[in-house]
Amino acid sequence: MTFKTHMDRALSEARAAATRGEVPVGAVVVSPQGEVIAATGNRTRELNDPTAHAEVLAIRAACAALGQERLTGHDLYVTLEPCPMCAAAISNARIGRLYYGASDPKSGGVEQGARVFSHPQCHHKPEIFEGLAEGEARGLLIRFFADKRA
């Protein structure tokens, strides 16, 4: 099987989030057969919900669409390294592979900070691939916060 990235779709969701005034992070859940099950961006401000990160929303939507609580074997593409809350959700959903763009030295929970998947209490660790479209993902965030400060 040939690898096909879905990071372009995640970046599109991140750009849409920025248009809504949300921090530009996008996430896409893909089935083991390569079908996009769910795709969304951050909606914390829109929904007045601090847990409405792109990853959590995509996992919720995928589980609802499939009628199951776990996403074993599914892939998650996200434009920014997941925070500790999202990393825990990824583990609980049993995501098979995590692909992310930009690392997050301030709030990351995978390779930075909390390193959720490294804890003995973590019941499941996905395969992790970092740096996909990192420059574009980082650029979206830099421009978004520069515009906020201007």
C-alpha positions as CSV (number, residue, x, y, z in Angstrom):
1,M,0.0,0.0,0.0
2,T,1.3,3.5,-0.9
3,F,1.5,6.1,1.9
4,K,-0.9,9.0,1.3
5,T,-0.7,11.9,3.7
6,H,-3.9,13.7,4.8
7,M,-2.0,16.7,6.2
8,D,-3.3,19.0,3.4
9,R,-6.8,18.4,4.7
10,A,-5.6,19.1,8.3
11,L,-4.0,22.3,7.1
12,S,-7.2,23.3,5.3
13,E,-9.1,22.8,8.6
14,A,-6.5,24.8,10.4
15,R,-6.9,27.7,8.0
16,A,-10.7,27.5,8.4
17,A,-10.3,27.7,12.2
18,A,-8.1,30.8,11.9
19,T,-10.9,32.4,9.7
20,R,-13.3,31.8,12.6
21,G,-10.8,33.5,15.0
22,E,-9.7,30.2,16.5
23,V,-6.1,29.1,17.0
24,P,-5.3,27.5,13.6
25,V,-5.1,23.8,14.4
26,G,-6.7,21.2,12.2
27,A,-7.2,17.4,12.6
28,V,-8.2,14.5,10.4
29,V,-9.1,10.9,11.4
30,V,-8.5,8.4,8.6
31,S,-9.7,4.8,8.6
32,P,-7.3,1.8,8.0
33,Q,-8.6,1.8,4.4
34,G,-7.6,5.4,3.9
35,E,-11.0,7.0,4.1
36,V,-11.4,10.3,5.9
37,I,-13.9,9.7,8.8
38,A,-13.7,13.1,10.4
39,A,-12.0,16.4,9.8
40,T,-12.2,19.6,11.9
41,G,-10.4,22.5,13.4
42,N,-10.3,24.1,16.8
43,R,-13.6,25.5,18.1
44,T,-12.9,26.4,21.7
45,R,-14.1,30.0,21.4
46,E,-17.0,29.2,19.1
47,L,-18.4,26.5,21.4
48,N,-17.2,28.2,24.7
49,D,-15.5,24.8,25.5
50,P,-11.9,24.5,26.5
51,T,-11.9,20.9,25.4
52,A,-13.0,21.7,21.8
53,H,-9.5,21.2,20.4
54,A,-9.3,19.9,16.9
55,E,-8.0,16.4,17.9
56,V,-10.8,15.9,20.5
57,L,-13.5,17.1,18.1
58,A,-12.2,14.8,15.3
59,I,-12.0,11.8,17.6
60,R,-15.6,12.5,18.9
61,A,-16.9,12.9,15.4
62,A,-15.2,9.7,14.1
63,C,-16.4,7.6,17.1
64,A,-20.0,8.9,16.5
65,A,-19.8,8.2,12.8
66,L,-18.6,4.7,13.4
67,G,-20.8,4.0,16.4
68,Q,-17.8,2.9,18.6
69,E,-15.7,4.3,21.4
70,R,-12.3,3.2,20.0
71,L,-10.5,4.0,16.8
72,T,-8.1,1.1,16.7
73,G,-5.9,1.1,13.6
74,H,-7.0,4.6,12.6
75,D,-4.6,7.4,11.8
76,L,-4.8,11.0,13.2
77,Y,-3.3,13.9,11.3
78,V,-2.9,17.1,13.2
79,T,-1.1,20.3,12.3
80,L,0.3,20.9,15.8
81,E,1.8,18.5,18.4
82,P,-1.1,17.5,20.6
83,C,-1.4,18.9,24.1
84,P,-1.5,16.6,27.1
85,M,-5.3,16.5,27.1
86,C,-5.4,15.6,23.4
87,A,-2.6,13.0,23.8
88,A,-4.7,11.3,26.5
89,A,-7.7,11.3,24.3
90,I,-5.6,9.8,21.5
91,S,-4.4,7.1,23.8
92,N,-7.9,6.4,25.1
93,A,-9.3,6.2,21.5
94,R,-6.5,3.7,20.7
95,I,-5.4,5.7,17.6
96,G,-2.9,3.6,15.6
97,R,-0.7,6.3,14.1
98,L,-0.3,10.0,15.0
99,Y,1.1,12.3,12.3
100,Y,1.7,15.9,13.3
101,G,3.2,19.0,11.8
102,A,4.7,21.6,14.1
103,S,6.1,20.7,17.5
104,D,4.8,22.8,20.5
105,P,7.5,23.6,23.0
106,K,5.1,25.6,25.1
107,S,2.1,23.2,25.4
108,G,3.0,20.0,23.7
109,G,2.2,16.7,25.3
110,V,3.9,14.2,23.0
111,E,7.6,15.0,22.5
112,Q,7.6,18.2,24.6
113,G,6.4,18.8,28.2
114,A,4.3,16.1,29.7
115,R,5.2,13.4,27.2
116,V,2.0,11.6,27.9
117,F,2.8,8.4,25.9
118,S,6.0,7.9,27.9
119,H,4.2,7.5,31.3
120,P,3.6,4.0,32.7
121,Q,0.0,4.9,33.3
122,C,-0.5,5.4,29.5
123,H,-2.4,2.3,28.3
124,H,-1.8,2.8,24.6
125,K,0.9,4.6,22.6
126,P,0.4,5.2,18.9
127,E,3.2,5.2,16.3
128,I,4.3,8.8,16.1
129,F,5.5,10.6,13.0
130,E,6.3,14.3,13.5
131,G,7.3,17.1,11.1
132,L,4.8,16.6,8.3
133,A,4.3,20.0,6.6
134,E,5.9,21.5,9.6
135,G,6.9,24.7,7.9
136,E,3.4,25.5,6.7
137,A,1.8,24.5,10.0
138,R,4.2,26.6,12.0
139,G,3.7,29.5,9.6
140,L,0.0,29.5,10.1
141,L,0.4,29.8,13.8
142,I,3.1,32.5,13.6
143,R,1.0,34.6,11.3
144,F,-2.2,34.1,13.4
145,F,-0.5,35.3,16.6
146,A,1.4,38.1,14.9
147,D,-2.0,39.4,13.5
148,K,-3.5,39.2,17.0
149,R,-0.6,41.3,18.4
150,A,-0.8,43.9,15.6
